Amino acid sequence: MPASPSTIDDYLKTIYHHTEWQTQPVTPSILASELGLAPSSVTEMVKKLAAQGLVSHRPYGPISLTDAGTLRATSVIRRHRLIETWLVREFGYAWDEVHDEAEVLEHTISDRLLAGIDARLGHPRFDPHGDAIPAPDGTVEREPFVLLAEAALGHTGRVLRVSDRDPSLLRALEEAGIDVGHTVTATGRDAVQVDGGPTIELPAAAASAVWISA
């Protein structure tokens, strides 16, 4: 049975996301875990994607996007992130509320409406979480970064990106003043100074969800 376009898009997005902010390659088992699917189902789907020229994969090895797969993945991600930005700027959504809405809308709005949204927003380069919005040709601009959990003590950098995977963590970070564009200094394993203020303790897992400039 042929896979639906939205299913294909979800696989390509997940593969792209996995290596967007770190270098560990994605394997079928990792992909199955991230998608919440049985490994056997993922293996069959990866074979279909490879047959369509969207991914490269050898048995028991990592999965990588081909040029065609990357272009399709970045096209969907561009839609998703523009929609998230639109919902925050135009409709007053909080940054922890936009992901699920965008997941639905990215498959339904027309290219004409997307172009109108992009123009109205002034062609933004980043979404509310700091993720780069790919250009129409798939290119992405991103400055050197380091995961806060891996930053050396005393390292100071601007918050470039905050993971949107856990809405409750997003809210906790916002309450702590850790938002995209603010400056943080790593003062301990789970402690930072924000914009030169006093040291604050981070919520659990926060340091592994924040990327700062290198």
N, C-alpha and C positions, 0 to 999 in steps of 0.2 A: 504493500500500500504506500503510495507516494506521501512524503511528509508535507505538511502544510507550510506555506511561506512563513507564517509567524513562528512555527516550531523551528524551522531552519534559522530564522533570525535570532531566536533565543539562544540557540547553540553557538552561533557565530559571535554574538555579543558576549556570552560568558567566556569563551576562549579569549577574546580580545581583552576583556576586563581583567582576566587573571594575570596577564603580564604587563598591564598598563603601568602599574606602580611598583612592580618588583620583577625579578628576573627568573624565578623558579618556573620551569616549563610546566605546562598543563598536560597531565596524563589522562587516560580514560577513567581511571578510578577517581582522580581529583574532580574531573568534569562531572562524573556521576554524583559525587558528594555535593557539589555546588548546585547541581540541578535538582537534587533530591530524587534521582531515578536509579533504577537497577543497573548495575554495570553492563549486563547483557544488552539492555535496551540502548545504552549509550554506544556500545561497540558497534551495533548494527547501524545506528544513525551516523556514526563517524564514517563507516564504509560508504554510506550513501553520499555524504558530503564530499568524500574523496573522489567518488565517481563523477560528481558534478564539478570537480576542479576547484572546490572551495577550501579544502584543507589538505595538508600533507600529513601522512601518518604511516608508520610501519608497525607491525605487531610488537606489543609491549614497549613501544617507544612513545615519545611525547607527540602531541598534536600541535601543529602550527597552521596558521592561516596562509593561504596562497595570496597572491596579489588580488585576485578576484574576490576571495573571501574577505580580505581586509577592506576592500572598497565597499562591499556590501555591509560588513559589520559597522564601519564608520558612518555609513549612510543612516543606518537605523539609530546608532548612538547619537548622531547629530540631531535627529528628530527628537529623541528622548530628552536630550539636555536642553534643546531650545524650548521644548514644551515646559520643562521644569522651571526654566528661567522666566518664561512667560507667566506661569501660574503664580510665581512669587512676586514678580514686579507688577503685574496687572490685576491680580485677583486677591492679593494679600495672603496667599498661602504661606505657612511657615515652612522652613527648609526640611523639616521632618515629615511633612504631609504630602510632598509632591511626587514621590517615587511611584506609588501605586497608580495615581491618576495618569502619570506619563506613560506607564506600561500599557494602559488601555488606549490612550489617545495616539500613541506613536504608530499604531496599526490602522488608524482610521482617518486621520486628517490628510487632505490633499497636498500635493507639492506646491500648488498655488498658495494655499493658506500658510504652509510652512514658510514660504518665501516672504509672505506678508508679515508673519510674526518676526522673522529675522530682521526685516527692514525696520519694523516698528521699534524693536528693541535696540536698534543701532548696531546690529551685527556683533553681538557679544562674543568674546573669546572663551569665557568660562561660565559654567553653570553655578547655581548657588552653593554647591559643595566644593567648588574649586576644580572640578573636572573640566578638562579642555573640551571645547565644542569643536569637533572636526570641521574643516572647511568643506565646501561641496566636493572638492577633488580628493578628500580623504586625508589631507595633510593636517598635522597637529603641531602646535607650538607648546613646548613645555620646558620650563627652566630646570636646572639640576636640583634634585631634592634628596631628602633623607627622612626616613621614618623616625618619628619622635622617639620611639622605643629603642632605636639604634643610634641616636645622636649622642655624641660625647658630652659629658658633664660640662656645663658652661657654654655649650653651643647655643647661639642665638640665631633665629631665623623667622621669616614671615610664614604664617600658616598658609600653605598653598592648597591643601585639600583635606577634607574631613570625610571619612567613609559614611555613606548613607545607609549602610546595611542594618543598623540598629537605631530606630527612631528615638528610643528612650535615651540612648547614649548621646545622640545629637542634641536632645533637649538639655541634658546635663552639661555638655560642653558649652552650649550657648549660655547657660546660666553662669558658668565659670568665666565667661568672656573669651572663650577660645573659639574664634570664628575666622573665616577666611580673611586674610589681610592683616590680622593682628600679629604682633611680634611676641614670640615666646622664647624664654631661655630655659634650657634643661638644667634644673638644679638638683635633681635626684631621680631615682628610678621611676617614680610615679609622682613627681612634683615639678612644677614650673613656675616661673614668673611671667606674667602677662603684661605686655607694654610697660615693663619696668616696675611693676607693682610688687606687692609682697608675694612671697612664695605660697602657692596653694597646692593642696593634694588633689591629684586627678582621680576621677572615677575609675573603677576597675575596667581594665582593657582599653582605656582611653589612649594610652601612649602608642598602642598598635593600630589606632584608627586615625591618627593625625600625621600628615606629612608637612615638613617645613623646608624652606629653602636651604640649600647646602652651602 
